[in-house]
């Protein structure tokens, strides 16, 4: 658990884990709970990044069409 707590700030700096999940991770009572929360946050961030990428592509296509 301490190792995960130690690397979480690096995840935040890299934009992999959102800052709002930090309190949940730091107050987790078990390793399983902590792992689930970290994985959930990473998955959510990836999905958000994919959506942003798709929207960016759509904007570029629309600009090219104009």
N, CA, C and O atoms as a GROMACS GRO file, in nm:
protein
  264
    1UNK      N    1   0.082  -0.119   0.000
    1UNK     CA    2   0.000   0.000   0.000
    1UNK      C    3   0.087   0.125   0.000
    1UNK      O    4   0.054   0.224  -0.065
    2UNK      N    5   0.196   0.119   0.073
    2UNK     CA    6   0.284   0.236   0.080
    2UNK      C    7   0.347   0.265  -0.056
    2UNK      O    8   0.366   0.382  -0.092
    3UNK      N    9   0.379   0.160  -0.131
    3UNK     CA   10   0.437   0.180  -0.264
    3UNK      C   11   0.337   0.249  -0.357
    3UNK      O   12   0.374   0.337  -0.434
    4UNK      N   13   0.213   0.207  -0.349
    4UNK     CA   14   0.110   0.270  -0.432
    4UNK      C   15   0.093   0.416  -0.392
    4UNK      O   16   0.084   0.503  -0.478
    5UNK      N   17   0.088   0.441  -0.262
    5UNK     CA   18   0.076   0.579  -0.214
    5UNK      C   19   0.194   0.664  -0.262
    5UNK      O   20   0.178   0.783  -0.290
    6UNK      N   21   0.309   0.602  -0.272
    6UNK     CA   22   0.429   0.676  -0.314
    6UNK      C   23   0.425   0.712  -0.462
    6UNK      O   24   0.476   0.817  -0.501
    7UNK      N   25   0.365   0.628  -0.546
    7UNK     CA   26   0.365   0.656  -0.690
    7UNK      C   27   0.243   0.734  -0.737
    7UNK      O   28   0.242   0.784  -0.849
    8UNK      N   29   0.141   0.744  -0.655
    8UNK     CA   30   0.020   0.816  -0.694
    8UNK      C   31   0.049   0.961  -0.734
    8UNK      O   32  -0.007   1.007  -0.834
    9UNK      N   33   0.134   1.035  -0.662
    9UNK     CA   34   0.164   1.172  -0.706
    9UNK      C   35   0.223   1.177  -0.847
    9UNK      O   36   0.198   1.273  -0.920
   10UNK      N   37   0.300   1.077  -0.884
   10UNK     CA   38   0.356   1.072  -1.020
   10UNK      C   39   0.244   1.051  -1.122
   10UNK      O   40   0.248   1.108  -1.232
   11UNK      N   41   0.145   0.970  -1.086
   11UNK     CA   42   0.029   0.951  -1.173
   11UNK      C   43  -0.046   1.082  -1.193
   11UNK      O   44  -0.091   1.112  -1.303
   12UNK      N   45  -0.058   1.159  -1.087
   12UNK     CA   46  -0.128   1.288  -1.095
   12UNK      C   47  -0.051   1.383  -1.186
   12UNK      O   48  -0.110   1.448  -1.272
   13UNK      N   49   0.081   1.391  -1.167
   13UNK     CA   50   0.164   1.479  -1.250
   13UNK      C   51   0.153   1.443  -1.398
   13UNK      O   52   0.154   1.530  -1.484
   14UNK      N   53   0.144   1.313  -1.426
   14UNK     CA   54   0.137   1.265  -1.564
   14UNK      C   55  -0.006   1.274  -1.620
   14UNK      O   56  -0.027   1.249  -1.739
   15UNK      N   57  -0.101   1.310  -1.535
   15UNK     CA   58  -0.240   1.321  -1.581
   15UNK      C   59  -0.310   1.188  -1.592
   15UNK      O   60  -0.414   1.179  -1.658
   16UNK      N   61  -0.256   1.086  -1.530
   16UNK     CA   62  -0.316   0.953  -1.537
   16UNK      C   63  -0.425   0.936  -1.432
   16UNK      O   64  -0.527   0.872  -1.457
   17UNK      N   65  -0.404   0.995  -1.315
   17UNK     CA   66  -0.501   0.987  -1.206
   17UNK      C   67  -0.543   1.129  -1.171
   17UNK      O   68  -0.458   1.217  -1.153
   18UNK      N   69  -0.672   1.150  -1.162
   18UNK     CA   70  -0.720   1.284  -1.129
   18UNK      C   71  -0.700   1.314  -0.981
   18UNK      O   72  -0.708   1.224  -0.897
   19UNK      N   73  -0.674   1.439  -0.948
   19UNK     CA   74  -0.648   1.475  -0.809
   19UNK      C   75  -0.762   1.441  -0.713
   19UNK      O   76  -0.738   1.416  -0.595
   20UNK      N   77  -0.886   1.440  -0.762
   20UNK     CA   78  -0.997   1.411  -0.673
   20UNK      C   79  -0.998   1.268  -0.621
   20UNK      O   80  -1.062   1.240  -0.520
   21UNK      N   81  -0.930   1.178  -0.688
   21UNK     CA   82  -0.926   1.039  -0.644
   21UNK      C   83  -0.819   1.017  -0.535
   21UNK      O   84  -0.818   0.914  -0.467
   22UNK      N   85  -0.729   1.115  -0.521
   22UNK     CA   86  -0.619   1.101  -0.426
   22UNK      C   87  -0.667   1.073  -0.284
   22UNK      O   88  -0.615   0.984  -0.217
   23UNK      N   89  -0.765   1.148  -0.238
   23UNK     CA   90  -0.814   1.127  -0.102
   23UNK      C   91  -0.871   0.987  -0.085
   23UNK      O   92  -0.851   0.923   0.019
   24UNK      N   93  -0.941   0.938  -0.186
   24UNK     CA   94  -0.995   0.802  -0.178
   24UNK      C   95  -0.883   0.700  -0.169
   24UNK      O   96  -0.890   0.604  -0.092
   25UNK      N   97  -0.779   0.720  -0.249
   25UNK     CA   98  -0.668   0.626  -0.250
   25UNK      C   99  -0.593   0.630  -0.117
   25UNK      O  100  -0.560   0.526  -0.060
   26UNK      N  101  -0.566   0.751  -0.070
   26UNK     CA  102  -0.488   0.766   0.052
   26UNK      C  103  -0.562   0.717   0.177
   26UNK      O  104  -0.500   0.683   0.277
   27UNK      N  105  -0.695   0.714   0.171
   27UNK     CA  106  -0.771   0.670   0.288
   27UNK      C  107  -0.826   0.528   0.272
   27UNK      O  108  -0.905   0.483   0.355
   28UNK      N  109  -0.784   0.458   0.168
   28UNK     CA  110  -0.830   0.320   0.148
   28UNK      C  111  -0.784   0.233   0.264
   28UNK      O  112  -0.673   0.248   0.315
   29UNK      N  113  -0.871   0.143   0.303
   29UNK     CA  114  -0.842   0.059   0.418
   29UNK      C  115  -0.772  -0.073   0.381
   29UNK      O  116  -0.719  -0.143   0.468
   30UNK      N  117  -0.774  -0.105   0.252
   30UNK     CA  118  -0.710  -0.230   0.211
   30UNK      C  119  -0.640  -0.210   0.077
   30UNK      O  120  -0.668  -0.116   0.003
   31UNK      N  121  -0.549  -0.299   0.049
   31UNK     CA  122  -0.477  -0.296  -0.078
   31UNK      C  123  -0.572  -0.318  -0.194
   31UNK      O  124  -0.560  -0.254  -0.298
   32UNK      N  125  -0.668  -0.409  -0.176
   32UNK     CA  126  -0.765  -0.436  -0.282
   32UNK      C  127  -0.846  -0.312  -0.314
   32UNK      O  128  -0.866  -0.279  -0.432
   33UNK      N  129  -0.894  -0.244  -0.212
   33UNK     CA  130  -0.972  -0.121  -0.232
   33UNK      C  131  -0.888  -0.016  -0.305
   33UNK      O  132  -0.938   0.053  -0.394
   34UNK      N  133  -0.764  -0.004  -0.266
   34UNK     CA  134  -0.675   0.094  -0.327
   34UNK      C  135  -0.651   0.060  -0.474
   34UNK      O  136  -0.657   0.148  -0.560
   35UNK      N  137  -0.623  -0.068  -0.504
   35UNK     CA  138  -0.599  -0.109  -0.641
   35UNK      C  139  -0.720  -0.084  -0.729
   35UNK      O  140  -0.706  -0.038  -0.842
   36UNK      N  141  -0.837  -0.114  -0.678
   36UNK     CA  142  -0.960  -0.095  -0.755
   36UNK      C  143  -0.978   0.053  -0.788
   36UNK      O  144  -1.012   0.088  -0.901
   37UNK      N  145  -0.954   0.139  -0.690
   37UNK     CA  146  -0.972   0.283  -0.712
   37UNK      C  147  -0.870   0.338  -0.810
   37UNK      O  148  -0.904   0.422  -0.894
   38UNK      N  149  -0.746   0.292  -0.802
   38UNK     CA  150  -0.642   0.339  -0.894
   38UNK      C  151  -0.676   0.292  -1.036
   38UNK      O  152  -0.670   0.372  -1.130
   39UNK      N  153  -0.711   0.166  -1.052
   39UNK     CA  154  -0.744   0.112  -1.184
   39UNK      C  155  -0.866   0.184  -1.243
   39UNK      O  156  -0.868   0.215  -1.362
   40UNK      N  157  -0.966   0.209  -1.160
   40UNK     CA  158  -1.086   0.278  -1.206
   40UNK      C  159  -1.053   0.419  -1.254
   40UNK      O  160  -1.104   0.464  -1.356
   41UNK      N  161  -0.968   0.488  -1.180
   41UNK     CA  162  -0.929   0.623  -1.217
   41UNK      C  163  -0.849   0.624  -1.347
   41UNK      O  164  -0.871   0.710  -1.432
   42UNK      N  165  -0.757   0.530  -1.362
   42UNK     CA  166  -0.677   0.521  -1.484
   42UNK      C  167  -0.768   0.492  -1.604
   42UNK      O  168  -0.752   0.552  -1.711
   43UNK      N  169  -0.863   0.401  -1.588
   43UNK     CA  170  -0.956   0.369  -1.696
   43UNK      C  171  -1.038   0.491  -1.735
   43UNK      O  172  -1.058   0.519  -1.853
   44UNK      N  173  -1.088   0.563  -1.635
   44UNK     CA  174  -1.168   0.683  -1.661
   44UNK      C  175  -1.086   0.788  -1.736
   44UNK      O  176  -1.136   0.850  -1.830
   45UNK      N  177  -0.962   0.806  -1.695
   45UNK     CA  178  -0.876   0.905  -1.761
   45UNK      C  179  -0.849   0.867  -1.906
   45UNK      O  180  -0.847   0.954  -1.994
   46UNK      N  181  -0.828   0.738  -1.932
   46UNK     CA  182  -0.805   0.691  -2.069
   46UNK      C  183  -0.928   0.717  -2.155
   46UNK      O  184  -0.916   0.761  -2.270
   47UNK      N  185  -1.046   0.690  -2.099
   47UNK     CA  186  -1.169   0.713  -2.174
   47UNK      C  187  -1.186   0.861  -2.206
   47UNK      O  188  -1.226   0.897  -2.317
   48UNK      N  189  -1.157   0.947  -2.109
   48UNK     CA  190  -1.167   1.091  -2.131
   48UNK      C  191  -1.068   1.136  -2.238
   48UNK      O  192  -1.101   1.217  -2.325
   49UNK      N  193  -0.947   1.084  -2.233
   49UNK     CA  194  -0.846   1.119  -2.333
   49UNK      C  195  -0.889   1.075  -2.473
   49UNK      O  196  -0.868   1.147  -2.570
   50UNK      N  197  -0.949   0.957  -2.483
   50UNK     CA  198  -0.998   0.908  -2.612
   50UNK      C  199  -1.109   0.998  -2.667
   50UNK      O  200  -1.113   1.028  -2.786
   51UNK      N  201  -1.198   1.041  -2.578
   51UNK     CA  202  -1.306   1.131  -2.621
   51UNK      C  203  -1.250   1.264  -2.670
   51UNK      O  204  -1.295   1.317  -2.771
   52UNK      N  205  -1.154   1.316  -2.599
   52UNK     CA  206  -1.091   1.443  -2.639
   52UNK      C  207  -1.024   1.427  -2.775
   52UNK      O  208  -1.036   1.514  -2.861
   53UNK      N  209  -0.956   1.317  -2.794
   53UNK     CA  210  -0.889   1.291  -2.921
   53UNK      C  211  -0.990   1.282  -3.035
   53UNK      O  212  -0.966   1.336  -3.143
   54UNK      N  213  -1.101   1.215  -3.012
   54UNK     CA  214  -1.204   1.203  -3.115
   54UNK      C  215  -1.264   1.339  -3.147
   54UNK      O  216  -1.286   1.371  -3.264
   55UNK      N  217  -1.291   1.419  -3.046
   55UNK     CA  218  -1.348   1.551  -3.068
   55UNK      C  219  -1.249   1.642  -3.142
   55UNK      O  220  -1.289   1.721  -3.228
   56UNK      N  221  -1.122   1.629  -3.109
   56UNK     CA  222  -1.020   1.708  -3.177
   56UNK      C  223  -1.016   1.672  -3.325
   56UNK      O  224  -1.005   1.760  -3.410
   57UNK      N  225  -1.024   1.544  -3.356
   57UNK     CA  226  -1.026   1.500  -3.495
   57UNK      C  227  -1.148   1.553  -3.569
   57UNK      O  228  -1.139   1.594  -3.685
   58UNK      N  229  -1.263   1.551  -3.500
   58UNK     CA  230  -1.384   1.602  -3.563
   58UNK      C  231  -1.373   1.752  -3.592
   58UNK      O  232  -1.416   1.798  -3.698
   59UNK      N  233  -1.315   1.826  -3.499
   59UNK     CA  234  -1.295   1.970  -3.519
   59UNK      C  235  -1.203   1.994  -3.638
   59UNK      O  236  -1.230   2.081  -3.720
   60UNK      N  237  -1.096   1.918  -3.646
   60UNK     CA  238  -1.003   1.933  -3.759
   60UNK      C  239  -1.072   1.903  -3.892
   60UNK      O  240  -1.050   1.973  -3.991
   61UNK      N  241  -1.155   1.799  -3.894
   61UNK     CA  242  -1.226   1.764  -4.017
   61UNK      C  243  -1.323   1.876  -4.057
   61UNK      O  244  -1.333   1.911  -4.175
   62UNK      N  245  -1.393   1.930  -3.959
   62UNK     CA  246  -1.486   2.038  -3.988
   62UNK      C  247  -1.413   2.163  -4.037
   62UNK      O  248  -1.460   2.230  -4.128
   63UNK      N  249  -1.299   2.192  -3.977
   63UNK     CA  250  -1.221   2.308  -4.022
   63UNK      C  251  -1.171   2.288  -4.164
   63UNK      O  252  -1.168   2.383  -4.244
   64UNK      N  253  -1.131   2.167  -4.196
   64UNK     CA  254  -1.085   2.138  -4.333
   64UNK      C  255  -1.199   2.150  -4.433
   64UNK      O  256  -1.179   2.193  -4.547
   65UNK      N  257  -1.319   2.112  -4.391
   65UNK     CA  258  -1.435   2.121  -4.480
   65UNK      C  259  -1.477   2.265  -4.505
   65UNK      O  260  -1.531   2.298  -4.610
   66UNK      N  261  -1.451   2.350  -4.407
   66UNK     CA  262  -1.486   2.491  -4.424
   66UNK      C  263  -1.387   2.558  -4.515
   66UNK      O  264  -1.399   2.677  -4.542
   0.00000   0.00000   0.00000
